């Protein structure tokens, strides 16, 4: 397994090829329907939502081809034993993916 960098939200993230690494566990404070995709990295491994939340997509559900910026997204907790594990559903295509919330981008644009 190798490592490579992904830039999202102006931040360089280190990703293990074949599976994204994640940092400390974090609970997403704003689940629900009022979200949309701000940015997706080129490989579909990470997503930034309109509230500047950052998500690492589970490799098993990484087929983001129909997901584009501005798509409406619903965020819902997926597993009570792992509070940073969520299901993101594209409200336009009704496709869902599993993702880990890793925090919010705090840098200014």
N, C-alpha and C positions, 0 to 999 in steps of 0.2 A: 504494500500500500504506500502510495506517495502522498505528498501534500502539495496544495496549490493555493493561491490566493484568490479571493473573490472580493470585489469592491462593490459595496452597497451602502447607500446613505453616507457616502464619502469616507467609509471606514473599510480598511483592508481586513478581511476575515481569513483565517487559516482553516482550510477544509481538508479532511482526509479523503482522498479519492476513493470512491466506493461507499462513502458514508460520512455525513457531516458531523463534525465534532461540535459539542455545545459546551457552554460555560456553566456557571452556577445556575441552579434551579430558580425560576422566577414564576410567580403567578400573574397571569394576565388580568389587569384590573377592569377591562371593559368588554366582556363577551357580549355577543348580540349581533344585530343586523346592520347597524349603521357604519359599515366599513367598505372600503374599496381598495384595490391594489394600486399602490403608488409606483412600485418598481419591482421587477423580477430580475434576478441575475441571469446571465446568458444561458446557464446550464439548468435553470429551474430548481436549483438547490436551496435558494434563499428568496424570501419575499419580504418586502417592506409594505405595510399598509398605510393608509392615509393618516393615521394617528402616530406615525413614525415607529410603530412596533415592528420588531424584526423576528422573523420566523425561519427555522431550519426545517426543510421539508424532509419527511422520512423517505429514504430511498425506495421503499416498496410502493410509494404512492406519488412518485415524482413526475408523472406524465402531465406536465403543465402546458402542453402545446396549445390547447384552446384557451388558456388563461392569459389575459393581456392586461396591461395597466388600465385602470378605470373600471374593471369588472367589479360588480358588487359582490361582497363577501359576507357570509355569516360565520362567526367564530363561536364555537361551543366546546366546553371542557369535554375531554374524551375519557379520562381515567382518574378516579379519585386517589389512587395510589401514587400517581405521578402528576402533580399539579401543573407542570409546565407542558403537558401533552394535550393537544387540542385537535379538533376537526375543523378545517376551513372548507366551507362550501361555496362554490361559485354559483351565485344566484341566477346567473344568465344561462349556464349550461347544466346546472344541478349536479356537477361533478364535485366530489369531496376528496380531500387529501388529509393526511395526518401530518402534523407539524409540531415542533417544539418552539415555544416562546422563549426568546433569549434576552429580551429587554427592549428598551426604546432607544432610538437614535437621539442623541442629545446635542449634536453639533448643529450650528446655525448654517443655513444655506447661504 
